[in-house]
């Protein structure tokens, strides 16, 4: 053991002299490089700062209520689809793991353990690298920065098979070897540098809805809490979102307001790459304030119910706004696996705006992406030529009268028909009519069509232009 520890320290001294500073893993606002797949207790990742001071003036932090039933309650910190670079410098002390911490008492011990998650499948200490990194609080009910000191492992409490280049996760233990149920606050967690992320082959992120011409999801009104207008004007076009049309969602006062959608025409593909953070769901959001939490739940609708959480919930993902009345792209990070629902059994997506609050809010949404639909192929759609243009149908989705605008640069013979997913013509709006140059709006009564996704095909002098139409 002494020989092993000495070798580690020598290697660390050599590596640490030219290494850069440690990496900010999570500030619980706009830097979220890690996830927390296991937390023994309750970990809230968007808690308001309980008392700002010169050490930590951030508005948002993490709140952790320790599980009093666990002698060694852990929080697993998993880099998002990355491994850590060589951690030798942290063993040598030339670099330090650190975090901002607020404890109710002086003398609270906090430990960090580095592991290889692939080996950490058996009993302790399998998969554990080296000794422990330890810090102790010096103030009560105030923020301080904890800087962890390496304590070499003794015989039998580490896995010699794990080398300093094999580490891919960190485990935090707050008040280890106790049974306290106290509440603690954390912020600005830093640790060893991270290697470049690895994207799994075949991982696909699909555009669900751009509220102008692409829609492969349907909105389940009877399950949703708030009010959705899926065809409204962009409140503020900008380089972050120049789209003319977006969606407006008004959150209800329900504590867990939900906007529920289902994939249209095909089930979702295996969502494993999203749970590994190999690929991320995204959503453009225009919100009234920074710090608003958005959460996405992937679930099995045949099991998940309004009152039986966590049954049927496969995985949960979060992102937090940083802007006020401006467009930004939220990128969602995996945070939790509520149940053992299979990764191939997801058929429902739930968006929660500011969960666990009761404030009514109005937000705007656009360009929602997520796990692909099985076998879905997005075909190139022509919507404009040099002589004609086909605008999006409105309202869309619809259950009644729908308008189909188009324009002609010169006189032409025009046909307009609607086709189902099997390519069958189900409605004819215009049939070989000659129209002069100008702007036109055709009308379709969609009440006669079954719920589903259709294609509107405008043929101008033999050239077809297409737009999707969703019938509810």
N, C-alpha and C positions, 0 to 999 in steps of 0.2 A: 504494500500500500504506500509506504514512504517513497519508494522508488517511482511508483506511478505518479504520485502527486508532484514530486520534484521535476519529473519530465514534463508534466503539464505546465508548471510554472515557467520553466525555461523556454518552452515553446511560446508561451503567452508573452514573455518579455520580448522575444524576437519579433513576434507578430504585431504587438501593440504599439511599437514606436512609430509606425507609419500609417496606422489606421485612423479613420475619420471618427467623428463623434457618434454616440449612440443615436438610434432612430426613434423619432416620435411615433409611437404605435397608435395612440388614440387620445384625442382631446375632447371626445364626446360632442363635437360640433361639426367640424369640416375635415378633420383628418381621422379616417377610420381604416387602418391597415390591418386590423385584427378582428376576430370574432370570439365569442364566448360560448362554445358548444356545451359546456358543463359549468353550472354554478350551484353549489350546495348552499341553498338559501335563496334569497330573492335579490336579483341584480337588475336594477333599473338604470338604463343607459341614457336617459334624457331628463335627469332630475335637476331642478333649479339649485343653484349654489346656495347653501343654507346660511352663508355668512362670508362675504368677500373680504379680503384683506390684501396686503401688498404681495403676499405669496401667490394668491390665486384670485384674480378678479373676473374669471370667466363666468358667463351667465349660466352655463350648463356643465354638469359633471355626472358622475355615476354614483348611485346610492346602492350600498350593499348591506342587506340585513342577514347576518350570519345564521345558519341553521344550528340551533342550540342542541339538536340531537346528534350532531356530528362532532366527534372529538378533533378530527382533522378535516374541517370544511375547506373545500378547494374551489377556486375559480380557474378554469382552463382558458388560457389565452392562446388562440390559434391564429398565426399569420394567414392571411387570405391567399391560399394556394401558393405559399412560398415556404422555403426553408430559411433558416438563419445562416448567415455567413459564419466563418470560423469564430468560435466564442472564446478562444484562448486568452484574449486580452482582458476579458471580464473575470477570468479565474485569477489572472495576475494582478488585477486591480488597477491597470492602466486605463480601463474604461469601467463605467459603473451603470448598473441598472438603477433607474430612479422613478419616482412618481410623487405627485402631490397627494397628500393624505390628510384626512380630518377624522380624529378619533375622539370618543367621549372620555378617554382617560390617558394619562401619562403611563408609559411602560408597556403599551400594546406592541407585541411582537408581530412583524409581518415578514414572511419568508417567500422567496421565489425559487422555484426549482426548474431546471431546464431538462427537457426530455426529448426522446425520439418517439413520436406517436405510433410509428409502425411496429416498434418493439414493445411499446407499453401496453401489452395485451394480457399480461399475466399479473401475478401478485407483485407488490412492491418488493424490491426496487427495480424490477425489470424495466428497461427503457430509460432509467434515470441517468443523467449525465453528472458525474462528479459529486461535489458537496452541495451545500445550501447557500443561498444568498440571503442575508438577514439584515433587517433594520428594526429600530425600536422608536416609538413615538416619544416626544419630549414635551408636548403641550397637549392640553385638553380643549376640545371644542373650538379648535382653530386650525387653519391650514398650515402645514409645514411640508417641506420637501424631504422625502425619505430617500437616502442614498444607500444602496445595499452593499454590504461587505461580504466577500466570499469566505465561507467557513469550510475547509476541506472535509471531505467525507471520510468516515471511519470504515473499517472493514465490515462489509456486508450491507452498507446502506447506499450503494450506488452500483451501476451496471458497467463493468469494465469494457463491455463490448461497444458502448456508446462513446464515440470519439468527439472531439470538439467541432468537427465538421459534419456531425450527424444530427444536430439539434434542429427540431422544427416546431416546437411549442414550449410555452412557459406556463407553469402552474403557480398561482398565488395562494398562500395560506395565511389567512388573517386570524390572529390569536390561536395558533396551533396548540394542540394538546390541552384545550379547554372546552367547555360546553356553553360558552356565552352565546347569547342571542342578540347582542348589541348591533346597532346600526352604524355604519362607517361610510365615508365619502371618499371617492378617488377621482383623480384627474391627471392629464398629461403623463400618461404611462410611456416610458421609454425603455428600450432594450437593444439587444444586438442587431446589427445591420441585417437587412433582408436581401436574399437573392432575388433575381428577376422572376416574376410569376410565370407559371407554366400553364398554357391553355391546352386543354384536352382536345384531341382531334375529334371533329364531329360535333363539338358543342355549338349550338345555334341559338342566337337571340333573335326573335322574330318581331317585326312591327305588328302590334295588335290593332292600333287605331291611330290614324293621324287626323281624323275628323274632317277629312276632305275627300278622300277617295279610297282609302284602305281601311277595312274593318273586318277582322277575322274573329271577333268576340261578340257576344250578345250580352246585354245588360239585364240582369234579373231584378226587375223592379220590386216584386213582392218580397224579396229578401233584403233589399237595400233600405237604408235608413234615411238618407238625405235626398235632396232633389238634384237631378241631373238634366242638363240641357246639352245634348251632344252635337249641337249645331249652332254655335254662337260666334260672334266676332271676337277676334283677338283684342283684348283690352289695351295692349301696348306692344305693337310690333317692334322688334329690335333684332340685332344680329344674333342674339341668343334664341330667338324664335320669330322668324319673319312670316310665319303662316298667317293666312287671312282668317281661317276658321279654327276654332278650338272647342273644348268642352268647358262648361261651367258647372261646378259642383258646390252645392250649399250643404254644409255639414249640419246634421240635426243636433239636438241637445242630448241625444243618447250617450251614455258613458262610453260605449264602444260602437260608435257609428261605423257602418259598413257599406261599401259600394261593392256589390257582388257581380262577377262576370263569369261566363262560361265560354270555353272555346267553341267555335262554330264549325260544324262539319267534320271534325276529327278530334280525338282526345289529345291531351298534351303528351309529348315525348318524355322520356326518362329525365327527371329533373336533377339527377345526381350532380352534373357540373355546376348547377346553381348552388347546391348545398355545400359544395367544395369551394365556392367563390371563384371557380375557374372562369366563370362568365357571370355577368350581373344583369339584373333587370334595371331598366332606366325609365324615367318619366320626367317630362318637362313640366314644371310647376311654376305658377305665378301666385304668390301667397301674400297675405297682409303683414307678415312679420317673420323675422328669423326665429329659429328654435322650435318650429312646429314639426313634430314627429309624424312621419308617414310610415305605415307598416303594411307589408303585403303578406298574406297567409296563403299558402298553397295547400289545398285540402281535397278530400274525397267527399263529395256532396251526399253520397249514399250513407255516410256515417256521421259526418259533422252536422250538428244541430245548433240552434241558437242558445241552448241551455246545457249542453253536454261537453263543454271544453274540458280537456284537450282532445277528445275522441275525433278521429278522422283528420286531424291537422298534421300534415306531413312536415312542414317547415315554415319558419317565419323570417322576414327580412325587414330591415329598417333603413331609413335615411332621414335626415333632418334639414330643414330649410336654413339658408344663411342670408337670404336677401329679403328686402321689403318692397313689395309692389314692383317686382322685376322678375323676368323669366330666368330660371336656372334649371339645369339638368340634375335631377337627383339620381344617384347611383346606389342601389340597394345592396346591403351587406347581410349575409346569412347570420342570424343570431340565435336560433333555437330550433330544436326538434321536439315538438310537444308530444308526439305519439309515434308509434311504430308503423304508421301508414306507409305502404310501399312507395318507392320513388316512381313507379310506373302506374300508380293508381290515382294520380291527381287529375281532377276534372273540374275544379272550381278555383277561382282566384278571388281573394277578398282584399280590397284596399281599405285601410282604416286611416282616417285623417284625425290626427291628434287623439289617439286612443287614451282611454282613462281620463278624459276631461269631459266637460258638459257644455262647453262654449260653442255657440253657433258660429261657423266661419264660412266665408265664401272663397273658394280657390278656383283657379283655372288650370286645366290639364291639357297636355298634347303629347303626341309621339310616344305612346306607351309601348315598351318592348318587354318581352319575357320569353319563357320556354316555348320552343316551336311546337306546332301541331304535327302529329304523326302523318308523314306522307304529304304534308302540305308543300306546294310549290307556288311561289309568288310569280305569276306570269307578268311579263312586261305589258303594260296597258298604254295604248296610244290614245291621248285625249286631245291632241291638237295637230293640225297640219297647216300648210301654208294658206289653205283656203277655208278651213273650218275649225271650230273648237267646240268641245263638249264639256260643259261645266258640271260640277257635282250636283247630284240630286238633293233636293231639300223639301221637307225635312227628311233626314236619314239617320237613324232608322225611322220607319213609318209604319202605320197601320191603317192609313186612309189615303187621302189625296196627296200626291207627290208631284212636285214640279221638276221638269227636266229641261234646263236651259241649254241652248246652243246658239252659235252664231255662224254666219256665212260671209265670206269675203266677196263672193260672186254668186250668181244664180246657179242652182244645182238641184239634182234629183235626190230626195232625202227619204230614207226609211228609218224607223225607230221601233225596236222591239225589245222584249224582255225575255231572258233565258234563265232556266234553273241550273242547278249544279251539274245536272246530267246533260246539259246542252240542248234541252228541249225548249222550243219557243212556247211561252205561257201567256204572252200578251203582245198584241200589236198596237202601237200607238200611231205611227205614220207608216203608210205603205206606198212607196214610190211616188211621193208628191213632189212637184216642182215648186221650189221656193226662191224668191229673190234674195239678193244680198241683204243682210240685216241681222237683228237680234230677235230670237224666238224663244218661247217657253211652251213646251208640250206638257200635258198633264196625264198622269196615270192614277187610276183608282186602285191602290194596293190592297184594299179591303177584300178583294176577290182572290188574293194570293195567300197560300199557306205561309206560316212563319218560316223564315229561312233566308239564305243569302242568294241573291240573284245578280245577273249581269245585264245592264242596259246597253244595247248596241245601237249606235247611231251610224248609219251607212250613208256616206255622201259621195255621189258619183263613183260608187263601187269600193270606196275606202272606208273601213270600219274603225270607229272610235268607240271605246268602252268605258263604262263607269260602274262601280259596284252599287248595289242597293240592298239594304237590310230591311226585311219585313218582320215586324214583331207580332 
